[in-house]
Amino acid sequence: MGTKTGMIKAARNNLGMTEHPPGSNHNAITVWYNAHIAAIGDGAWCDMSVTKEAYDSGNEDAVLGGDGKGFAYVPAHMAWGKAKYGIHHGSVPPAGAVVGYRWDRAKGTTNCDHVGVCEKNNGDGTFYSLEGNIGDAFRREHRDLTYVSCWFMPKYDNEEDDDVKLTDKVNSRGWTVGECLQAAKQYTDTLEPSMAALLKKVDALTEKVDQLATKDAT
């Protein structure tokens, strides 16, 4: 089994991930889910994110129920968590908890609209949550209990304290250095096919110009 810290680190690795093209629900997480869990195509990927984070950190038993299992439908995942561990509501979740949200603010139901992983309980009634499919991206959200319906705490192998601290924000979006680098990499990856196609057109045009120049010279 993996650890709570490993789960949080795996989620942090997704920070800055976006959809390509925007609004398509298509990215590396949905591609991975279709290849390794179930071929369901592109769709809402918040719980696909939690599934991938569990596998990336060796927590598939604790978070999903075993190897080969996974969730894309949030109510099914939260119902599984309720049966396995019991659910909580009305309290701020601890780091590592799987948190279900309801946009209508209903409390205590597993029929949730959205899911994420608690990164840190701030001790002031708020917490940081790591969530996929928020504004077509994977983000760190600063939340209170407004939209929290329920949460469950997986039984991780080791409940050690998180050894990676939140770092200072460096841009207007509140991204850290690591998040900026991740976003830059994905942007570059998106541009590469377009650049390759453009360079191919330039090469073809250059060849045409050379042919015309040779023709004029003769």
C-alpha positions as CSV (number, residue, x, y, z in Angstrom):
1,M,0.0,0.0,0.0
2,G,1.0,3.6,-0.4
3,T,0.9,6.5,1.9
4,K,-1.1,9.7,2.5
5,T,1.8,11.8,1.5
6,G,2.3,9.8,-1.6
7,M,-1.4,10.4,-2.6
8,I,-1.0,14.1,-2.0
9,K,2.2,14.3,-4.0
10,A,0.6,12.4,-6.9
11,A,-2.3,14.9,-6.9
12,R,0.2,17.8,-6.9
13,N,1.9,16.4,-10.0
14,N,-1.3,17.1,-11.9
15,L,-1.5,20.8,-11.0
16,G,-1.7,23.0,-14.1
17,M,-3.0,20.2,-16.4
18,T,-5.6,21.4,-18.8
19,E,-7.8,20.0,-21.6
20,H,-6.7,19.9,-25.2
21,P,-8.6,21.3,-26.9
22,P,-10.2,23.5,-24.2
23,G,-13.7,22.2,-23.2
24,S,-13.1,18.7,-24.7
25,N,-12.5,16.8,-21.4
26,H,-9.5,15.3,-23.2
27,N,-6.1,15.2,-21.5
28,A,-3.4,12.8,-20.2
29,I,-5.7,11.7,-17.3
30,T,-8.6,10.7,-19.5
31,V,-6.3,9.0,-21.9
32,W,-4.7,7.0,-19.0
33,Y,-8.1,6.1,-17.6
34,N,-9.4,4.8,-20.9
35,A,-6.2,2.7,-21.4
36,H,-6.0,1.3,-17.9
37,I,-9.4,1.2,-16.2
38,A,-12.3,1.5,-18.7
39,A,-12.7,2.6,-22.3
40,I,-15.4,5.2,-21.7
41,G,-14.1,8.0,-23.9
42,D,-13.6,11.6,-22.7
43,G,-15.9,12.9,-20.0
44,A,-15.9,14.6,-16.6
45,W,-12.5,13.7,-15.2
46,C,-12.5,14.8,-11.5
47,D,-12.8,11.2,-10.3
48,M,-10.6,9.9,-13.1
49,S,-7.9,12.2,-11.5
50,V,-8.4,10.6,-8.0
51,T,-8.2,7.2,-9.6
52,K,-4.9,7.9,-11.4
53,E,-3.5,9.6,-8.3
54,A,-4.2,6.4,-6.3
55,Y,-2.4,4.2,-8.8
56,D,0.5,6.7,-9.2
57,S,1.1,6.5,-5.4
58,G,0.4,2.8,-4.8
59,N,-2.9,3.6,-3.0
60,E,-5.3,1.7,-5.3
61,D,-6.4,-0.7,-2.5
62,A,-7.0,2.1,0.1
63,V,-8.7,4.6,-2.3
64,L,-10.4,2.4,-4.9
65,G,-10.7,-1.1,-3.5
66,G,-8.0,-2.9,-5.4
67,D,-5.9,-3.3,-8.5
68,G,-7.8,-2.9,-11.7
69,K,-10.6,-0.9,-10.1
70,G,-11.3,2.8,-10.5
71,F,-14.1,5.4,-10.6
72,A,-15.2,8.0,-13.1
73,Y,-18.7,8.4,-11.5
74,V,-18.5,10.3,-8.3
75,P,-21.6,9.0,-6.6
76,A,-20.4,5.4,-7.0
77,H,-17.0,6.3,-5.5
78,M,-18.5,8.1,-2.5
79,A,-20.9,5.2,-1.9
80,W,-18.0,2.8,-2.0
81,G,-16.2,5.0,0.5
82,K,-19.2,5.1,2.8
83,A,-19.5,1.3,2.7
84,K,-15.8,0.8,3.3
85,Y,-14.9,3.5,5.8
86,G,-18.1,5.5,6.6
87,I,-18.6,9.1,5.6
88,H,-18.3,12.4,7.5
89,H,-20.0,15.7,7.0
90,G,-20.1,19.0,8.9
91,S,-16.4,18.9,9.7
92,V,-13.3,20.0,7.8
93,P,-11.6,17.0,6.2
94,P,-8.1,16.0,7.1
95,A,-5.2,15.8,4.6
96,G,-5.6,12.8,2.3
97,A,-9.4,12.6,2.6
98,V,-11.5,12.0,-0.5
99,V,-14.0,14.9,-0.5
100,G,-17.4,14.9,-2.4
101,Y,-19.0,18.2,-3.3
102,R,-22.6,19.2,-4.1
103,W,-23.1,22.5,-6.0
104,D,-26.6,22.8,-4.5
105,R,-24.9,22.6,-1.0
106,A,-26.8,19.5,0.1
107,K,-25.1,17.8,3.0
108,G,-24.5,14.2,4.0
109,T,-25.3,12.5,0.7
110,T,-23.0,10.4,-1.5
111,N,-24.8,11.6,-4.6
112,C,-22.1,14.2,-5.2
113,D,-21.4,16.3,-8.3
114,H,-17.6,16.6,-7.9
115,V,-14.7,15.1,-6.0
116,G,-11.1,16.0,-4.9
117,V,-8.4,15.2,-2.4
118,C,-7.8,17.3,0.7
119,E,-4.3,18.6,0.6
120,K,-4.2,20.4,3.9
121,N,-6.6,21.2,6.8
122,N,-5.8,24.8,7.7
123,G,-7.2,24.7,11.1
124,D,-9.4,27.7,10.6
125,G,-12.5,26.1,9.0
126,T,-10.9,26.0,5.5
127,F,-8.8,23.5,3.6
128,Y,-6.8,23.2,0.4
129,S,-8.2,20.7,-2.1
130,L,-6.6,19.2,-5.2
131,E,-9.2,18.8,-7.9
132,G,-9.4,17.9,-11.6
133,N,-12.0,19.3,-14.0
134,I,-12.3,22.7,-12.4
135,G,-12.6,25.3,-15.1
136,D,-11.2,22.7,-17.6
137,A,-8.0,22.4,-15.5
138,F,-6.5,20.7,-12.5
139,R,-6.3,23.2,-9.7
140,R,-5.7,23.8,-6.0
141,E,-8.8,25.2,-4.4
142,H,-9.1,27.0,-1.1
143,R,-12.4,25.8,0.3
144,D,-14.6,25.9,3.3
145,L,-17.6,23.6,4.0
146,T,-20.0,25.5,1.7
147,Y,-20.1,22.9,-1.0
148,V,-18.8,19.8,0.9
149,S,-21.4,17.1,1.1
150,C,-19.3,14.4,2.7
151,W,-15.9,12.9,2.8
152,F,-14.2,9.6,3.7
153,M,-10.7,8.9,4.9
154,P,-8.9,6.0,3.2
155,K,-6.8,3.7,5.4
156,Y,-3.4,4.6,4.1
157,D,-0.4,2.4,4.9
158,N,1.3,5.2,6.8
159,E,-0.3,8.3,8.2
160,E,2.9,10.4,8.4
161,D,2.7,14.1,8.1
162,D,3.0,15.7,4.7
163,D,6.7,16.5,4.1
164,V,6.1,18.8,1.2
165,K,4.9,22.3,2.3
166,L,2.8,24.7,0.3
167,T,5.1,27.2,-1.5
168,D,4.6,30.8,-2.2
169,K,2.4,31.8,-5.1
170,V,4.3,33.4,-8.0
171,N,1.7,34.7,-10.5
172,S,-1.7,36.4,-10.7
173,R,-3.4,33.0,-10.9
174,G,-1.9,31.9,-7.6
175,W,0.3,29.2,-9.2
176,T,3.5,28.0,-7.7
177,V,6.7,27.6,-9.7
178,G,6.0,23.9,-10.2
179,E,2.5,24.6,-11.5
180,C,3.9,27.3,-13.9
181,L,6.4,24.8,-15.3
182,Q,3.8,22.1,-15.7
183,A,1.5,24.5,-17.5
184,A,4.4,25.7,-19.8
185,K,5.2,22.1,-20.6
186,Q,1.6,21.3,-21.6
187,Y,1.4,24.5,-23.6
188,T,4.6,23.5,-25.4
189,D,3.3,20.0,-26.1
190,T,0.2,21.5,-27.6
191,L,2.1,23.8,-29.8
192,E,4.5,21.2,-31.1
193,P,2.2,19.6,-33.7
194,S,1.2,23.0,-35.0
195,M,4.8,24.1,-35.3
196,A,5.7,20.9,-37.1
197,A,2.9,21.4,-39.6
198,L,4.0,25.1,-40.1
199,L,7.6,24.1,-40.6
200,K,6.5,21.5,-43.2
201,K,4.6,24.2,-45.1
202,V,7.7,26.5,-44.9
203,D,9.9,23.8,-46.3
204,A,7.5,23.2,-49.1
205,L,7.3,26.9,-49.9
206,T,11.1,27.2,-49.8
207,E,11.4,24.2,-52.2
208,K,8.9,25.9,-54.6
209,V,10.9,29.2,-54.5
210,D,14.1,27.3,-55.3
211,Q,12.4,25.6,-58.2
212,L,11.2,28.9,-59.6
213,A,14.6,30.5,-59.1
214,T,16.3,27.6,-61.0
215,K,13.8,27.9,-63.8
216,D,14.4,31.6,-64.1
217,A,18.1,31.1,-64.2
218,T,17.9,28.7,-67.1
